[in-house]
Amino acid sequence: MNCRNGCGACCIAPSISSAIPGMPQGKPAGVRCIQLDEANRCKLFGKPERPEVCVRLRPQISMCGANRDEALRILIALEVASAPP
């Protein structure tokens, strides 16, 4: 599966604990990544400064669903389920 152009759900819903250029403390869940452009595309895609967690994240139907709204719902649910108590 390829990324859905203009989705950006994986750059909004999950928390990212590692530093991101422009977000040195990482990114809280539900906060739009500063590196996500107006068209919901990653400005760091393919660049060496892209965080390793983002590089490793691969789109798959179980997390991306059938559309952007479904992807957001799935990723939010995964974030909630994996959050520390």
C-alpha positions as CSV (number, residue, x, y, z in Angstrom):
1,M,0.0,0.0,0.0
2,N,1.2,3.5,-0.7
3,C,0.5,6.6,1.3
4,R,-2.7,8.4,0.5
5,N,-1.7,11.7,-1.0
6,G,-2.8,14.6,1.2
7,C,-3.9,12.4,4.2
8,G,-1.4,13.3,6.9
9,A,-3.3,11.3,9.6
10,C,0.0,9.7,10.7
11,C,1.4,13.2,11.2
12,I,-1.4,14.3,13.4
13,A,-3.0,11.5,15.4
14,P,0.0,9.7,17.1
15,S,2.5,11.1,19.6
16,I,6.1,11.1,18.5
17,S,8.6,11.1,21.4
18,S,11.7,11.8,19.4
19,A,12.8,15.2,18.3
20,I,11.5,16.6,15.0
21,P,13.0,19.6,13.3
22,G,11.0,22.5,14.7
23,M,9.6,20.3,17.5
24,P,12.6,19.4,19.7
25,Q,10.5,17.7,22.4
26,G,8.6,15.6,19.9
27,K,4.9,15.9,19.2
28,P,1.9,15.1,21.4
29,A,-0.9,13.0,20.1
30,G,-3.5,15.0,18.2
31,V,-1.2,17.8,17.4
32,R,-0.4,18.6,13.8
33,C,3.4,18.1,13.1
34,I,5.1,21.3,12.2
35,Q,6.6,19.6,9.2
36,L,3.2,18.8,7.6
37,D,2.5,21.3,4.8
38,E,-0.8,22.8,3.8
39,A,-1.5,19.9,1.4
40,N,-0.9,17.4,4.3
41,R,2.4,16.2,3.0
42,C,5.6,15.7,5.0
43,K,8.2,18.4,4.2
44,L,10.9,16.0,5.5
45,F,9.9,13.0,3.4
46,G,13.1,11.5,1.9
47,K,15.4,13.8,3.8
48,P,18.0,12.6,6.3
49,E,16.5,14.8,9.2
50,R,13.2,12.9,9.0
51,P,12.8,11.1,12.4
52,E,13.5,7.4,12.3
53,V,10.1,6.6,13.7
54,C,8.5,8.3,10.7
55,V,10.9,6.5,8.3
56,R,9.9,3.1,9.7
57,L,6.2,3.8,9.7
58,R,4.7,2.1,6.6
59,P,1.2,2.5,5.4
60,Q,-1.1,-0.5,5.7
61,I,-4.8,-1.0,5.4
62,S,-5.1,-1.8,9.1
63,M,-4.0,1.7,10.1
64,C,-4.9,3.7,7.0
65,G,-8.4,2.4,6.5
66,A,-10.4,3.4,3.4
67,N,-10.0,7.2,3.7
68,R,-8.4,9.9,5.7
69,D,-11.2,10.2,8.3
70,E,-11.0,6.4,8.9
71,A,-7.2,6.6,9.2
72,L,-7.5,9.3,11.9
73,R,-10.1,7.3,13.8
74,I,-7.9,4.2,13.7
75,L,-4.7,6.0,14.6
76,I,-6.4,7.8,17.5
77,A,-7.7,4.6,18.8
78,L,-4.3,3.0,18.6
79,E,-2.7,5.9,20.4
80,V,-5.3,5.7,23.2
81,A,-4.9,1.9,23.5
82,S,-1.1,2.2,23.7
83,A,-0.9,5.1,26.1
84,P,0.6,4.5,29.5
85,P,-2.0,4.2,32.3
